[in-house]
């Protein structure tokens, strides 16, 4: 079992030896991505660098088609935006959120070696990778489990391809490396 830390930049240094990875949300927005360099580069002799998984949130529209596996067939038809960077859209925004606008940074060699994905705050199954690929995984309908929405709404959402899953399944999905989870 691996142990990680999420969004606790204040204690990253002292707990380096006790955790296996770190998760950051919106480090580009909050201008604190460099804090994670202690993880992605070994801080002292005899230690090994550890992965940092970073999530940035966007709004998106997509006018293309999805494959049966949930892969966007024409990524050029995506439009993404973020309220914190109103002047940036699409390719420029993706490069900004993935830290690809830093000198020498590429998809294969990301800035500070941070692994970034783009998602929506709704956790609706949408994921965009820094190379521009996008996927949509089926998500569990948690609204109906809480008594909201009713069976007719649930079936209508399912027919439109709208699925939601709980946090436990989202964590499982992340542990699987971002591949869609089929129950």
C-alpha positions in Angstrom: 0.0 0.0 0.0 1.3 3.5 -0.9 0.8 6.6 1.2 0.4 10.0 -0.3 -0.3 13.6 0.6 -2.7 16.0 -1.0 -2.5 19.8 -1.0 -0.4 20.1 2.2 2.4 22.2 1.0 3.2 23.5 4.5 4.5 20.0 5.6 6.0 18.6 2.4 9.6 18.8 3.6 9.1 17.2 7.0 7.1 14.3 5.7 9.1 13.5 2.6 10.4 10.2 4.0 6.9 9.1 5.2 5.0 9.3 1.9 5.3 7.8 -1.6 3.7 10.5 -3.7 2.0 13.9 -3.6 -1.2 15.1 -5.2 -1.7 18.8 -6.0 -4.8 20.6 -7.1 -4.4 23.9 -9.0 -0.8 24.6 -8.3 -0.6 26.7 -11.4 -3.5 28.9 -10.2 -2.1 29.3 -6.7 1.5 29.7 -8.0 2.9 27.0 -5.8 4.1 24.3 -8.3 7.7 24.9 -7.4 7.0 23.8 -3.8 6.7 20.3 -5.1 10.2 20.3 -6.6 11.3 18.8 -3.3 9.4 15.6 -4.2 10.3 15.4 -7.9 14.0 15.8 -7.3 15.7 14.0 -4.5 16.2 16.5 -1.7 19.3 15.0 -0.3 21.8 12.2 -0.9 20.4 8.7 -0.4 16.8 9.7 -1.2 14.8 9.0 -4.3 12.5 11.4 -6.1 8.8 10.8 -5.8 6.0 11.4 -8.2 3.7 14.4 -8.0 0.2 14.1 -9.7 -1.3 17.5 -10.4 -4.9 18.3 -11.3 -6.0 21.5 -12.9 -9.7 22.2 -13.5 -11.3 23.6 -16.7 -14.7 24.1 -18.3 -15.0 22.5 -21.8 -17.2 22.0 -24.8 -16.7 19.4 -27.4 -18.5 19.2 -30.8 -16.8 16.0 -31.9 -17.6 12.3 -31.4 -16.5 9.9 -28.7 -15.4 6.3 -29.4 -17.2 3.5 -27.5 -14.1 3.4 -25.2 -14.6 7.1 -24.3 -11.8 8.5 -26.4 -12.3 11.9 -28.1 -12.0 11.2 -31.9 -11.2 14.7 -32.9 -9.4 16.6 -30.1 -9.2 19.8 -32.3 -13.0 20.3 -31.6 -12.4 20.9 -27.9 -12.8 24.3 -26.4 -11.5 24.7 -22.9 -11.5 27.7 -20.5 -10.7 28.5 -16.9 -12.1 31.5 -15.0 -8.7 32.1 -13.4 -7.0 32.7 -16.8 -9.7 34.5 -18.8 -7.4 35.6 -21.6 -6.3 32.0 -22.3 -8.2 29.4 -24.2 -7.6 26.0 -25.8 -4.0 25.3 -26.7 -2.5 28.3 -24.8 -4.5 27.4 -21.7 -3.6 23.7 -21.9 0.1 24.7 -22.2 -0.2 27.1 -19.3 -2.0 24.6 -17.0 0.4 21.8 -17.9 3.4 24.1 -17.2 4.5 23.6 -20.8 5.2 27.3 -21.3 8.2 27.1 -19.0 11.6 27.1 -20.8 12.7 23.6 -21.8 9.4 22.0 -20.8 7.9 19.4 -23.1 5.2 16.7 -22.7 7.9 14.1 -22.3 10.0 16.3 -19.9 7.4 18.3 -17.9 8.4 21.3 -15.8 9.5 20.2 -12.4 8.6 16.6 -13.5 5.0 17.1 -12.3 2.4 14.9 -14.0 -0.6 17.0 -14.8 -4.1 16.2 -16.0 -7.1 18.5 -16.7 -10.5 17.7 -15.3 -13.8 19.4 -14.5 -14.8 20.3 -11.0 -17.9 18.1 -11.5 -15.6 15.0 -11.8 -17.9 14.0 -14.7 -15.4 11.5 -16.2 -13.7 14.1 -18.5 -9.9 14.0 -18.6 -7.5 15.8 -20.9 -3.8 15.0 -20.9 -1.1 17.5 -21.5 -0.5 16.1 -25.0 -4.0 17.2 -25.9 -5.6 13.7 -25.9 -9.0 13.6 -24.1 -11.1 10.8 -22.7 -14.4 10.4 -20.9 -14.9 7.5 -18.5 -18.2 6.2 -17.4 -19.1 7.5 -14.0 -21.5 6.2 -11.4 -24.7 8.2 -10.9 -24.4 9.3 -7.3 -27.4 11.7 -7.5 -29.8 8.8 -7.6 -28.2 7.1 -4.7 -28.9 10.1 -2.5 -32.6 10.1 -3.4 -32.3 13.0 -5.8 -33.2 13.0 -9.4 -35.5 10.0 -9.5 -35.4 7.0 -11.8 -36.6 8.9 -14.9 -33.9 11.6 -14.5 -31.2 8.9 -14.0 -32.3 7.0 -17.2 -32.3 10.2 -19.2 -28.8 11.1 -18.0 -27.6 7.6 -18.8 -29.1 7.8 -22.3 -27.3 11.1 -22.8 -24.0 9.5 -21.6 -23.8 11.5 -18.4 -22.5 9.3 -15.6 -21.0 10.1 -12.2 -19.1 8.1 -9.7 -18.2 8.5 -6.1 -14.9 9.5 -4.7 -13.9 5.9 -3.9 -14.2 5.0 -7.6 -12.4 8.2 -8.6 -9.5 7.2 -6.4 -9.5 3.7 -7.9 -9.5 5.2 -11.4 -6.5 7.4 -10.5 -4.7 4.4 -9.1 -5.3 2.6 -12.4 -3.3 5.3 -14.2 -6.3 7.1 -15.5 -7.7 4.3 -17.6 -11.5 4.1 -17.6 -12.9 1.9 -14.9 -15.5 -0.7 -15.9 -17.5 -2.0 -12.9 
